[in-house]
């Protein structure tokens, strides 16, 4: 069946397809042009140097700045480009560069070019804990020279990018976006055309190359020698008794891939020894149990080359059980291996799915653009009884709906043809088509359907994310002689029965709650963690690897519910150390003499210097400090570059700039987002927007050393009034899904916690490069400077008063909050769960080492300098709650801001007095 032809329309303006069409008649020269890395013409920014790296003379390019080479071109035409590079130790993430030809980006895809790092298991042998379970091997970087063609980072194109060069001296520039690398050379070349299998088979016969006899080489998939990402660690699978190795009750590392091996471009490589020359078959024991109604695709290289054309797209159909997949199917392919060592690399490829994704991504961009046009006329709460005459005011609306309906229907039809079935993967496509067709016929119904339209377009965006992911799991690979019988992949009935009965029996004897080693040293400490099993396992692995061997202190790590700490402590059954607790907990325990004052330890000041003062503020009480910060997050300003440019708006620097832009946004029925907490939360912290306005104007939450609320000051009253006016005068929304509205463009600008960055990076790939974040708008001071102060939110690690060995507990807390441990934990979590799990560490030096793009980290660091902590005082829990109550009274009941806040300040002051009396504190 022929490939689907991508339909991109106007959305591809400036894209790769348009670029290639523009140069379609250009020649494809056979000449290879090599540009030595060290022979660069110019470099801007410091840190560039020529050096010998692993026996190759090269230029070291740092994680910032740009470098340019002059390229003599004898024949104009389209060239492929490849780079021989060495990843330099950095922040353990992929290397990113922007590519320019003659100081211009040739097309959108060249704005971000990815270069992989190489990862592998830290130890060759799989270790076991003291209960007999395999421990997942840690992944470490394995620096090596790599040669990589410049390709599309999204996997939308099978072939490497083509670049057009005129005759004469041209220039190639690489601008660093993330991570350092050494460059040996850049080559312009022509990607060779691959032979088909039938052509190669004919050559085997002509050369007299024969199949081998009686040879079988089994390569355990978990023994992969190299991987492109630290997330591609070996896995434990207990779904079938046929996996190798297998144990009915113990954890065995026996597979690789799964949901971790799903993103285009990710590759895994195996090395094996071939005993004799000849032709072999290649089979994979695999399971593709995730993509019902679609299929996963891999490409396969042997010793760095595709053996023949068919190996660029190997298809894996959906099946819940393990399958033995012989490449070539009923007529297996033959692969020629010479005697000696060889390497097989399998890479996630989109194959036939790629043009479908490009088409739907184009449709999403065009439908979002149409949605914004409609929104500008109707607002997001249209009057369903009014005829807006949208078909007249937006002349291309009906034609666009019809065109997109046809386009999306063609994608659904192609999927049904290729898979031979309908599934949930095409349901959203049919829903969107039906709605577009109905809106094209009855345009007067569009305003009433606007919300459903937005949801369905969002559904298409989710469809792109889902179908782009191509997971498969591998148990082993077999390189075998054609006359050899392959092992059975599926378990027999009796194997399944034995497996299930054994697992049932083991559930009564195995301890599945304890994590890692449970052996005791002479000194020990008990630590409770409340987040999740993945976090606990990563932490236990770090403890066993570094803390216990170095300190000779064993750690009894327990995963417990968050609400169990208080009753356990009251009952005398609490831990020595509690981790990942809320910022209100340490001072509440300190008042009750249940937490240890950490300032009693001689090296406290040295440890405290790891954090900004704002991170320690919530844990300080009565001249003591009762916890150390683990995570610290704070608000930043997120904005859509494309939409602000379209509306001719600048990124606001002050609150006055925001007032100036509100009218422009609202004229186009767009909104600005200010953070507001859900009022149903049990424990409300003071609102982030109010905190900004208060701190930027020199106010405080408490006065007289926390004995009285500071909210009755004129500064606080004015800040409260400004905050409420955003909702009473400017009709800002009280409730919204900011990441999704930001994605669609309804809210092209807003203030949100900086961890929203991680969510947008992962969940909104279609707007990558179209948005940014920066410091929040500030308040101009009397001296002309602008204050960008914000409050932060922290989590803590705290030592309980009943800790048996306080010195051992302190050693653990110091180790846990240290730079090296925080970096290791953050990288392991990101390796385990992807970019969405990037850890907001409170350790200043550790955050600098996490894999943030340089420009984004600088923005983050700039805002962090302005962060101010909110102190915790006895009865302080009433502040956030009653601040919200006063806010709701003004916004919902139209009360006077000053009167509403004054009423609730009485309650706050009363509660502070009550608590101070309860704990016998001075008035």
DRENPAMAR-369674 format. One record per residue (C-alpha): residue in three letters; y, z, x. Coordinates in steps of 0.05 Angstrom, whole numbers, padded with zeros to 5 digits, always signed. Layout:
residues N
ALAYZX ...
//
This chain:
residues 923
UNK+00000+00000+00000 UNK+00069-00019+00027 UNK+00118+00035+00047 UNK+00171+00057-00003 UNK+00240+00028+00015 UNK+00292+00083+00019 UNK+00351+00077-00029 UNK+00411+00112+00001 UNK+00471+00078-00029 UNK+00540+00103-00011 UNK+00512+00169+00014 UNK+00490+00133+00078 UNK+00560+00114+00098 UNK+00564+00128+00172 UNK+00488+00141+00174 UNK+00433+00111+00216 UNK+00411+00058+00165 UNK+00482+00030+00161 UNK+00487+00031+00238 UNK+00423-00009+00247 UNK+00442-00059+00193 UNK+00508-00070+00228 UNK+00472-00089+00292 UNK+00411-00122+00260 UNK+00421-00188+00298 UNK+00428-00154+00366 UNK+00377-00167+00420 UNK+00324-00116+00441 UNK+00325-00122+00518 UNK+00261-00106+00556 UNK+00299-00079+00616 UNK+00294-00004+00632 UNK+00359+00026+00656 UNK+00355+00094+00689 UNK+00415+00140+00697 UNK+00402+00198+00746 UNK+00425+00265+00718 UNK+00461+00286+00781 UNK+00502+00221+00783 UNK+00547+00241+00725 UNK+00617+00214+00721 UNK+00653+00275+00693 UNK+00641+00343+00661 UNK+00687+00387+00620 UNK+00676+00462+00618 UNK+00646+00504+00674 UNK+00574+00517+00694 UNK+00551+00446+00712 UNK+00516+00442+00778 UNK+00467+00398+00815 UNK+00404+00435+00837 UNK+00330+00427+00851 UNK+00290+00452+00791 UNK+00214+00452+00797 UNK+00217+00400+00853 UNK+00264+00353+00817 UNK+00337+00342+00834 UNK+00377+00348+00769 UNK+00441+00371+00737 UNK+00442+00438+00701 UNK+00481+00434+00637 UNK+00501+00502+00607 UNK+00505+00520+00532 UNK+00577+00496+00526 UNK+00619+00439+00552 UNK+00606+00363+00556 UNK+00579+00317+00610 UNK+00588+00241+00615 UNK+00551+00187+00653 UNK+00573+00115+00667 UNK+00520+00064+00648 UNK+00521-00008+00675 UNK+00494-00054+00619 UNK+00474-00125+00640 UNK+00451-00148+00571 UNK+00482-00123+00506 UNK+00433-00101+00452 UNK+00396-00044+00419 UNK+00362+00005+00465 UNK+00319+00066+00454 UNK+00337+00127+00496 UNK+00295+00181+00529 UNK+00313+00242+00571 UNK+00272+00278+00623 UNK+00295+00350+00618 UNK+00276+00421+00636 UNK+00292+00477+00586 UNK+00331+00531+00623 UNK+00320+00603+00602 UNK+00368+00619+00545 UNK+00360+00649+00476 UNK+00291+00621+00462 UNK+00312+00570+00411 UNK+00312+00494+00410 UNK+00365+00459+00452 UNK+00419+00422+00414 UNK+00466+00368+00439 UNK+00516+00320+00407 UNK+00508+00249+00434 UNK+00567+00201+00442 UNK+00571+00130+00466 UNK+00639+00112+00495 UNK+00664+00179+00469 UNK+00645+00165+00397 UNK+00586+00191+00356 UNK+00550+00126+00337 UNK+00522+00153+00271 UNK+00513+00219+00234 UNK+00443+00234+00261 UNK+00469+00234+00333 UNK+00514+00294+00318 UNK+00456+00341+00330 UNK+00399+00320+00376 UNK+00342+00370+00387 UNK+00303+00381+00451 UNK+00241+00425+00446 UNK+00221+00483+00489 UNK+00148+00495+00508 UNK+00111+00557+00486 UNK+00042+00586+00497 UNK+00000+00649+00492 UNK+00020+00705+00540 UNK-00053+00718+00557 UNK-00110+00668+00557 UNK-00158+00720+00528 UNK-00148+00749+00459 UNK-00141+00825+00464 UNK-00168+00875+00414 UNK-00141+00942+00389 UNK-00182+01006+00393 UNK-00211+00991+00323 UNK-00241+00925+00343 UNK-00190+00879+00311 UNK-00162+00819+00348 UNK-00088+00825+00366 UNK-00045+00764+00355 UNK-00024+00739+00425 UNK+00050+00741+00439 UNK+00083+00675+00452 UNK+00122+00664+00516 UNK+00161+00605+00542 UNK+00127+00560+00593 UNK+00182+00520+00627 UNK+00161+00449+00646 UNK+00193+00381+00655 UNK+00189+00342+00591 UNK+00206+00270+00574 UNK+00229+00262+00502 UNK+00255+00201+00464 UNK+00317+00215+00422 UNK+00293+00217+00350 UNK+00316+00240+00282 UNK+00314+00316+00278 UNK+00294+00314+00204 UNK+00234+00269+00217 UNK+00261+00216+00169 UNK+00247+00159+00218 UNK+00180+00145+00251 UNK+00210+00108+00310 UNK+00260+00135+00362 UNK+00333+00120+00348 UNK+00362+00053+00369 UNK+00431+00053+00403 UNK+00475-00008+00411 UNK+00508-00020+00479 UNK+00557-00075+00496 UNK+00553-00113+00562 UNK+00591-00080+00619 UNK+00602-00007+00640 UNK+00591+00039+00581 UNK+00588+00115+00577 UNK+00539+00166+00549 UNK+00562+00237+00535 UNK+00523+00299+00516 UNK+00561+00358+00487 UNK+00525+00425+00488 UNK+00518+00458+00419 UNK+00463+00508+00437 UNK+00423+00529+00498 UNK+00424+00505+00571 UNK+00380+00451+00600 UNK+00371+00413+00666 UNK+00371+00336+00662 UNK+00332+00295+00713 UNK+00349+00227+00684 UNK+00366+00188+00621 UNK+00332+00121+00609 UNK+00350+00064+00563 UNK+00286+00026+00546 UNK+00249-00012+00491 UNK+00196+00026+00452 UNK+00132-00016+00459 UNK+00099-00043+00396 UNK+00033-00008+00384 UNK-00032-00045+00375 UNK-00072-00036+00312 UNK-00141-00003+00317 UNK-00176-00070+00305 UNK-00139-00102+00363 UNK-00157-00043+00408 UNK-00229-00044+00386 UNK-00234-00118+00404 UNK-00208-00101+00473 UNK-00261-00046+00481 UNK-00315-00097+00464 UNK-00285-00149+00511 UNK-00282-00099+00568 UNK-00353-00074+00554 UNK-00332-00002+00540 UNK-00390+00031+00503 UNK-00397+00094+00460 UNK-00426+00155+00496 UNK-00490+00188+00474 UNK-00508+00261+00460 UNK-00440+00291+00477 UNK-00402+00343+00435 UNK-00339+00379+00457 UNK-00313+00433+00410 UNK-00240+00453+00420 UNK-00221+00518+00384 UNK-00154+00504+00352 UNK-00128+00574+00367 UNK-00137+00560+00442 UNK-00078+00511+00442 UNK-00047+00506+00510 UNK+00024+00488+00489 UNK+00067+00489+00426 UNK+00138+00469+00409 UNK+00156+00534+00374 UNK+00139+00608+00381 UNK+00122+00609+00306 UNK+00059+00569+00322 UNK+00018+00629+00343 UNK-00057+00634+00327 UNK-00076+00662+00259 UNK-00132+00703+00228 UNK-00169+00670+00170 UNK-00221+00707+00129 UNK-00226+00657+00071 UNK-00293+00629+00093 UNK-00353+00651+00133 UNK-00354+00582+00168 UNK-00291+00595+00210 UNK-00304+00607+00284 UNK-00302+00662+00307 UNK-00319+00702+00244 UNK-00328+00775+00226 UNK-00338+00801+00156 UNK-00294+00862+00165 UNK-00254+00856+00230 UNK-00193+00812+00241 UNK-00209+00752+00284 UNK-00159+00703+00312 UNK-00193+00639+00293 UNK-00145+00586+00266 UNK-00075+00557+00279 UNK-00021+00524+00238 UNK-00019+00543+00164 UNK+00050+00554+00135 UNK+00080+00561+00205 UNK+00062+00489+00224 UNK+00101+00452+00171 UNK+00168+00426+00196 UNK+00177+00355+00222 UNK+00174+00350+00297 UNK+00133+00414+00309 UNK+00074+00399+00354 UNK+00012+00434+00382 UNK-00026+00411+00444 UNK-00097+00423+00468 UNK-00129+00410+00535 UNK-00203+00394+00544 UNK-00252+00367+00595 UNK-00291+00302+00583 UNK-00358+00298+00618 UNK-00365+00222+00622 UNK-00327+00157+00609 UNK-00336+00123+00543 UNK-00318+00118+00469 UNK-00316+00182+00428 UNK-00303+00200+00356 UNK-00251+00253+00338 UNK-00260+00301+00280 UNK-00218+00360+00255 UNK-00241+00420+00214 UNK-00179+00429+00171 UNK-00153+00457+00106 UNK-00092+00430+00068 UNK-00088+00478+00009 UNK-00012+00479-00002 UNK+00012+00410-00023 UNK-00020+00395-00090 UNK+00001+00327-00113 UNK+00028+00307-00045 UNK-00005+00301+00023 UNK+00009+00327+00093 UNK+00018+00279+00152 UNK+00007+00286+00227 UNK+00014+00239+00286 UNK-00034+00244+00344 UNK-00021+00229+00418 UNK-00072+00229+00474 UNK-00043+00243+00544 UNK+00028+00230+00518 UNK+00013+00163+00485 UNK-00006+00140+00415 UNK-00074+00107+00424 UNK-00061+00057+00367 UNK-00015+00047+00308 UNK-00057+00084+00257 UNK-00049+00149+00296 UNK+00025+00153+00279 UNK+00005+00173+00208 UNK-00057+00214+00194 UNK-00060+00235+00122 UNK-00089+00301+00098 UNK-00100+00306+00022 UNK-00099+00370-00018 UNK-00164+00411-00021 UNK-00172+00486-00029 UNK-00233+00488+00017 UNK-00245+00473+00090 UNK-00261+00399+00105 UNK-00290+00362+00164 UNK-00241+00304+00173 UNK-00268+00248+00216 UNK-00210+00205+00238 UNK-00221+00136+00209 UNK-00262+00161+00150 UNK-00325+00121+00132 UNK-00315+00076+00193 UNK-00294+00126+00246 UNK-00244+00107+00299 UNK-00268+00104+00371 UNK-00224+00135+00425 UNK-00232+00117+00498 UNK-00233+00178+00544 UNK-00244+00175+00619 UNK-00281+00230+00655 UNK-00236+00290+00669 UNK-00181+00331+00635 UNK-00143+00304+00574 UNK-00093+00329+00525 UNK-00087+00318+00450 UNK-00021+00332+00416 UNK-00013+00333+00340 UNK+00058+00331+00311 UNK+00083+00343+00241 UNK+00106+00276+00214 UNK+00134+00257+00146 UNK+00102+00187+00148 UNK+00104+00154+00079 UNK+00141+00214+00050 UNK+00203+00203+00095 UNK+00236+00146+00054 UNK+00223+00186-00010 UNK+00260+00246+00019 UNK+00318+00203+00044 UNK+00324+00173-00025 UNK+00324+00240-00062 UNK+00371+00271-00011 UNK+00419+00213-00023 UNK+00412+00223-00098 UNK+00427+00298-00092 UNK+00491+00284-00053 UNK+00514+00231-00103 UNK+00495+00273-00164 UNK+00531+00334-00134 UNK+00592+00291-00123 UNK+00589+00268-00196 UNK+00579+00340-00218 UNK+00643+00360-00181 UNK+00681+00302-00214 UNK+00658+00325-00283 UNK+00673+00397-00265 UNK+00745+00379-00247 UNK+00755+00355-00319 UNK+00713+00404-00360 UNK+00711+00467-00317 UNK+00645+00504-00310 UNK+00652+00532-00381 UNK+00667+00469-00421 UNK+00683+00469-00496 UNK+00622+00437-00527 UNK+00661+00417-00589 UNK+00712+00377-00550 UNK+00705+00304-00531 UNK+00729+00300-00459 UNK+00719+00223-00459 UNK+00685+00229-00392 UNK+00660+00157-00393 UNK+00733+00134-00394 UNK+00761+00185-00345 UNK+00702+00175-00296 UNK+00689+00099-00304 UNK+00628+00098-00258 UNK+00593+00159-00290 UNK+00546+00122-00337 UNK+00528+00069-00285 UNK+00515+00124-00234 UNK+00469+00162-00283 UNK+00429+00098-00297 UNK+00424+00080-00224 UNK+00401+00149-00203 UNK+00351+00152-00261 UNK+00319+00087-00237 UNK+00319+00110-00165 UNK+00287+00178-00179 UNK+00236+00146-00226 UNK+00215+00098-00171 UNK+00202+00157-00125 UNK+00159+00191-00179 UNK+00120+00127-00192 UNK+00107+00117-00118 UNK+00081+00188-00110 UNK+00034+00179-00169 UNK+00008+00113-00140 UNK-00005+00140-00070 UNK-00037+00206-00092 UNK-00072+00180-00154 UNK-00051+00241-00195 UNK+00009+00274-00228 UNK+00027+00344-00208 UNK+00081+00397-00209 UNK+00112+00361-00149 UNK+00137+00305-00195 UNK+00154+00347-00256 UNK+00226+00360-00233 UNK+00235+00286-00218 UNK+00214+00268-00290 UNK+00259+00323-00318 UNK+00319+00296-00279 UNK+00305+00224-00300 UNK+00300+00243-00373 UNK+00365+00281-00372 UNK+00402+00226-00334 UNK+00378+00173-00383 UNK+00398+00215-00444 UNK+00467+00230-00414 UNK+00477+00156-00400 UNK+00462+00139-00473 UNK+00502+00198-00501 UNK+00558+00213-00453 UNK+00592+00259-00503 UNK+00534+00309-00493 UNK+00548+00315-00418 UNK+00594+00377-00423 UNK+00542+00415-00463 UNK+00487+00396-00413 UNK+00528+00412-00350 UNK+00493+00477-00333 UNK+00424+00446-00342 UNK+00447+00386-00301 UNK+00468+00433-00244 UNK+00401+00469-00247 UNK+00362+00404-00245 UNK+00402+00378-00186 UNK+00389+00444-00151 UNK+00315+00433-00168 UNK+00318+00366-00132 UNK+00346+00402-00071 UNK+00288+00451-00074 UNK+00239+00392-00082 UNK+00265+00364-00016 UNK+00252+00430+00019 UNK+00183+00437-00012 UNK+00158+00366+00001 UNK+00190+00364+00071 UNK+00143+00421+00091 UNK+00075+00394+00112 UNK+00028+00452+00127 UNK-00044+00446+00148 UNK-00091+00496+00181 UNK-00140+00478+00237 UNK-00203+00515+00256 UNK-00227+00469+00312 UNK-00227+00397+00337 UNK-00290+00360+00357 UNK-00293+00304+00408 UNK-00363+00277+00398 UNK-00410+00219+00410 UNK-00419+00175+00349 UNK-00494+00193+00344 UNK-00481+00268+00338 UNK-00484+00305+00271 UNK-00421+00344+00254 UNK-00423+00417+00232 UNK-00414+00433+00158 UNK-00343+00455+00140 UNK-00356+00484+00071 UNK-00395+00549+00064 UNK-00461+00547+00026 UNK-00472+00588-00037 UNK-00512+00641+00001 UNK-00461+00645+00057 UNK-00406+00658+00006 UNK-00446+00712-00029 UNK-00462+00747+00037 UNK-00388+00742+00057 UNK-00362+00772-00008 UNK-00412+00829-00009 UNK-00398+00845+00064 UNK-00323+00846+00051 UNK-00332+00891-00009 UNK-00374+00940+00031 UNK-00324+00939+00089 UNK-00266+00957+00042 UNK-00297+01027+00036 UNK-00303+01039+00110 UNK-00246+01000+00144 UNK-00176+01031+00152 UNK-00130+00974+00131 UNK-00068+01018+00127 UNK-00062+01038+00200 UNK-00027+00988+00245 UNK-00050+00971+00315 UNK-00079+01022+00363 UNK-00088+01092+00336 UNK-00108+01127+00402 UNK-00069+01189+00424 UNK-00033+01204+00489 UNK-00015+01275+00512 UNK+00053+01268+00479 UNK+00064+01233+00412 UNK+00115+01221+00358 UNK+00106+01201+00285 UNK+00151+01144+00261 UNK+00159+01120+00190 UNK+00183+01049+00174 UNK+00200+01027+00103 UNK+00210+00952+00106 UNK+00146+00910+00108 UNK+00079+00900+00141 UNK+00102+00841+00183 UNK+00159+00882+00212 UNK+00113+00941+00224 UNK+00062+00898+00260 UNK+00114+00867+00305 UNK+00142+00936+00321 UNK+00073+00965+00335 UNK+00058+00907+00382 UNK+00121+00921+00421 UNK+00106+00995+00423 UNK+00036+00982+00451 UNK+00061+00930+00501 UNK+00121+00967+00530 UNK+00139+01036+00503 UNK+00072+01073+00507 UNK+00051+01045+00576 UNK+00120+01061+00606 UNK+00131+01130+00574 UNK+00060+01155+00563 UNK+00081+01174+00492 UNK+00038+01149+00435 UNK+00070+01129+00369 UNK+00038+01140+00302 UNK+00072+01086+00262 UNK+00066+01089+00187 UNK+00089+01040+00134 UNK+00115+01080+00074 UNK+00156+01068+00010 UNK+00230+01079+00019 UNK+00234+01135-00033 UNK+00181+01180-00002 UNK+00223+01207+00057 UNK+00260+01261+00017 UNK+00200+01292-00019 UNK+00158+01289+00044 UNK+00212+01324+00085 UNK+00220+01379+00033 UNK+00145+01389+00034 UNK+00144+01394+00110 UNK+00102+01330+00115 UNK+00158+01284+00139 UNK+00159+01243+00203 UNK+00192+01258+00269 UNK+00233+01194+00265 UNK+00253+01153+00204 UNK+00272+01080+00214 UNK+00312+01029+00174 UNK+00344+01080+00128 UNK+00409+01071+00090 UNK+00476+01091+00121 UNK+00485+01148+00070 UNK+00420+01184+00089 UNK+00434+01215+00158 UNK+00497+01254+00138 UNK+00464+01278+00073 UNK+00405+01305+00115 UNK+00454+01333+00167 UNK+00490+01374+00113 UNK+00423+01405+00095 UNK+00406+01417+00169 UNK+00347+01368+00163 UNK+00371+01319+00217 UNK+00380+01328+00292 UNK+00449+01323+00323 UNK+00438+01270+00377 UNK+00498+01291+00418 UNK+00457+01349+00445 UNK+00419+01299+00490 UNK+00451+01291+00558 UNK+00450+01215+00558 UNK+00477+01206+00487 UNK+00544+01177+00509 UNK+00508+01125+00551 UNK+00464+01106+00491 UNK+00523+01106+00443 UNK+00559+01055+00487 UNK+00508+01002+00464 UNK+00544+00999+00396 UNK+00614+00989+00371 UNK+00648+01052+00345 UNK+00645+01023+00275 UNK+00569+01025+00278 UNK+00567+01100+00293 UNK+00622+01122+00244 UNK+00577+01130+00182 UNK+00530+01177+00221 UNK+00584+01224+00248 UNK+00593+01292+00214 UNK+00624+01357+00235 UNK+00631+01337+00309 UNK+00559+01312+00312 UNK+00524+01244+00307 UNK+00459+01244+00267 UNK+00431+01174+00274 UNK+00436+01110+00316 UNK+00451+01043+00282 UNK+00396+00991+00280 UNK+00428+00935+00239 UNK+00502+00923+00225 UNK+00528+00868+00180 UNK+00597+00851+00156 UNK+00634+00799+00115 UNK+00658+00731+00140 UNK+00692+00672+00108 UNK+00646+00613+00092 UNK+00676+00545+00076 UNK+00655+00473+00062 UNK+00690+00429+00113 UNK+00680+00365+00073 UNK+00708+00392+00008 UNK+00769+00426+00039 UNK+00784+00361+00075 UNK+00777+00323+00009 UNK+00826+00371-00024 UNK+00873+00370+00037 UNK+00866+00445+00046 UNK+00868+00485+00111 UNK+00821+00543+00126 UNK+00860+00605+00104 UNK+00883+00653+00158 UNK+00917+00704+00113 UNK+00913+00728+00040 UNK+00977+00690+00026 UNK+00940+00626+00046 UNK+00887+00644-00006 UNK+00939+00653-00060 UNK+00967+00584-00041 UNK+00899+00550-00045 UNK+00876+00582-00111 UNK+00917+00535-00154 UNK+00890+00473-00118 UNK+00818+00497-00126 UNK+00827+00516-00199 UNK+00861+00450-00214 UNK+00796+00417-00193 UNK+00756+00471-00230 UNK+00729+00500-00166 UNK+00727+00574-00148 UNK+00738+00622-00091 UNK+00684+00676-00083 UNK+00698+00748-00067 UNK+00638+00795-00058 UNK+00624+00843-00114 UNK+00563+00889-00120 UNK+00516+00893-00179 UNK+00541+00953-00220 UNK+00468+00972-00237 UNK+00454+00993-00165 UNK+00438+01067-00159 UNK+00479+01076-00095 UNK+00542+01034-00092 UNK+00580+01027-00027 UNK+00656+01015-00030 UNK+00670+00942-00047 UNK+00678+00896+00014 UNK+00741+00862-00012 UNK+00776+00928-00028 UNK+00755+00955+00040 UNK+00787+00895+00074 UNK+00853+00902+00036 UNK+00854+00977+00048 UNK+00839+00975+00123 UNK+00883+00915+00137 UNK+00942+00953+00108 UNK+00929+01017+00147 UNK+00895+01057+00092 UNK+00834+01103+00095 UNK+00780+01125+00046 UNK+00788+01199+00063 UNK+00841+01244+00090 UNK+00845+01315+00118 UNK+00779+01306+00156 UNK+00740+01283+00095 UNK+00762+01341+00051 UNK+00799+01296+00002 UNK+00799+01224-00022 UNK+00850+01179+00011 UNK+00852+01131-00048 UNK+00913+01162-00081 UNK+00959+01137-00025 UNK+01008+01081-00041 UNK+00971+01035+00007 UNK+00905+01046-00030 UNK+00937+01038-00098 UNK+00970+00972-00077 UNK+00903+00948-00047 UNK+00867+00965-00111 UNK+00920+00929-00152 UNK+00914+00866-00109 UNK+00838+00868-00114 UNK+00837+00873-00190 UNK+00890+00819-00198 UNK+00842+00768-00168 UNK+00800+00779-00231 UNK+00854+00793-00284 UNK+00907+00742-00262 UNK+00866+00690-00225 UNK+00801+00695-00265 UNK+00755+00700-00205 UNK+00681+00704-00226 UNK+00649+00773-00230 UNK+00579+00746-00223 UNK+00555+00684-00186 UNK+00500+00658-00141 UNK+00547+00643-00083 UNK+00497+00608-00036 UNK+00476+00560-00091 UNK+00546+00546-00116 UNK+00568+00537-00044 UNK+00512+00487-00036 UNK+00534+00447-00098 UNK+00607+00451-00080 UNK+00629+00492-00141 UNK+00651+00547-00094 UNK+00671+00510-00031 UNK+00699+00574+00000 UNK+00684+00648-00004 UNK+00673+00714+00032 UNK+00602+00738+00040 UNK+00559+00780+00088 UNK+00548+00741+00152 UNK+00472+00742+00140 UNK+00486+00689+00086 UNK+00489+00642+00146 UNK+00414+00648+00155 UNK+00400+00632+00082 UNK+00445+00571+00082 UNK+00415+00545+00146 UNK+00345+00546+00117 UNK+00355+00534+00043 UNK+00411+00482+00045 UNK+00392+00431+00098 UNK+00427+00375+00060 UNK+00495+00405+00077 UNK+00480+00420+00150 UNK+00542+00404+00190 UNK+00586+00404+00128 UNK+00602+00479+00129 UNK+00624+00533+00177 UNK+00643+00607+00178 UNK+00700+00644+00210 UNK+00740+00709+00208 UNK+00761+00734+00140 UNK+00834+00723+00117 UNK+00879+00777+00145 UNK+00943+00814+00129 UNK+01006+00800+00170 UNK+01033+00863+00204 UNK+01104+00884+00218 UNK+01100+00859+00290 UNK+01077+00789+00267 UNK+01004+00798+00286 UNK+00949+00789+00233 UNK+00897+00843+00219 UNK+00827+00818+00200 UNK+00795+00887+00191 UNK+00732+00892+00148 UNK+00682+00947+00133 UNK+00610+00941+00154 UNK+00542+00960+00126 UNK+00491+00992+00172 UNK+00419+01016+00173 UNK+00398+01073+00219 UNK+00342+01107+00258 UNK+00344+01183+00250 UNK+00308+01242+00281 UNK+00285+01296+00232 UNK+00297+01370+00248 UNK+00223+01385+00242 UNK+00204+01336+00298 UNK+00153+01372+00341 UNK+00172+01338+00407 UNK+00246+01322+00402 UNK+00249+01294+00472 UNK+00193+01245+00458 UNK+00227+01224+00393 UNK+00292+01214+00430 UNK+00256+01171+00482 UNK+00230+01128+00425 UNK+00299+01121+00393 UNK+00330+01101+00460 UNK+00276+01050+00472 UNK+00281+01022+00401 UNK+00357+01012+00403 UNK+00357+00985+00474 UNK+00380+00914+00488 UNK+00311+00888+00511 UNK+00273+00918+00453 UNK+00323+00893+00401 UNK+00321+00823+00431 UNK+00245+00823+00433 UNK+00240+00848+00361 UNK+00292+00799+00336 UNK+00258+00740+00370 UNK+00189+00760+00346 UNK+00214+00766+00274 UNK+00248+00698+00278 UNK+00185+00669+00309 UNK+00144+00699+00253 UNK+00187+00684+00193 UNK+00236+00630+00216 UNK+00312+00627+00220 UNK+00320+00661+00152 UNK+00296+00726+00186 UNK+00348+00727+00241 UNK+00360+00800+00256 UNK+00431+00829+00249 UNK+00424+00878+00307 UNK+00477+00931+00318 UNK+00467+00928+00394 UNK+00527+00889+00421 UNK+00492+00860+00483 UNK+00429+00843+00443 UNK+00467+00802+00391 UNK+00497+00761+00447 UNK+00427+00740+00469 UNK+00402+00719+00400 UNK+00397+00644+00385 UNK+00464+00633+00353 UNK+00500+00567+00366 UNK+00555+00583+00415 UNK+00613+00567+00368 UNK+00582+00608+00311 UNK+00570+00668+00357 UNK+00642+00666+00381 UNK+00666+00669+00308 UNK+00617+00726+00296 UNK+00640+00764+00357 UNK+00713+00754+00338 UNK+00702+00784+00269 UNK+00660+00842+00297 UNK+00720+00865+00338 UNK+00756+00878+00272 UNK+00699+00917+00239 UNK+00713+00989+00218 UNK+00660+01037+00193 UNK+00666+01076+00129 UNK+00656+01151+00142 UNK+00605+01191+00102 UNK+00628+01258+00074 UNK+00598+01310+00028 UNK+00603+01281-00042 UNK+00624+01214-00014 UNK+00572+01178-00056 UNK+00621+01184-00114 UNK+00672+01139-00078 UNK+00636+01073-00085 UNK+00611+01089-00155 UNK+00678+01110-00184 UNK+00716+01056-00147 UNK+00672+01007-00185 UNK+00682+01044-00250 UNK+00758+01041-00242 UNK+00752+00967-00225 UNK+00711+00952-00288 UNK+00761+00990-00331 UNK+00818+00948-00306 UNK+00781+00881-00310 UNK+00743+00893-00375 UNK+00788+00942-00414 UNK+00856+00918-00386 UNK+00876+00987-00363 UNK+00934+00997-00315 UNK+00905+00995-00243 UNK+00943+01057-00218 UNK+00923+01099-00279 UNK+00851+01076-00277 UNK+00842+01092-00204 UNK+00880+01158-00209 UNK+00833+01182-00265 UNK+00771+01170-00223 UNK+00801+01199-00159 UNK+00800+01266-00196 UNK+00724+01260-00203 UNK+00716+01240-00130 UNK+00758+01300-00105 UNK+00720+01347-00152 UNK+00653+01324-00125 UNK+00677+01331-00053 UNK+00700+01403-00068 UNK+00634+01420-00103 UNK+00592+01394-00044 UNK+00635+01430+00008 UNK+00626+01496-00030 UNK+00551+01483-00037 UNK+00544+01475+00039 UNK+00593+01531+00055 UNK+00643+01485+00089 UNK+00717+01502+00099 UNK+00766+01479+00046 
//
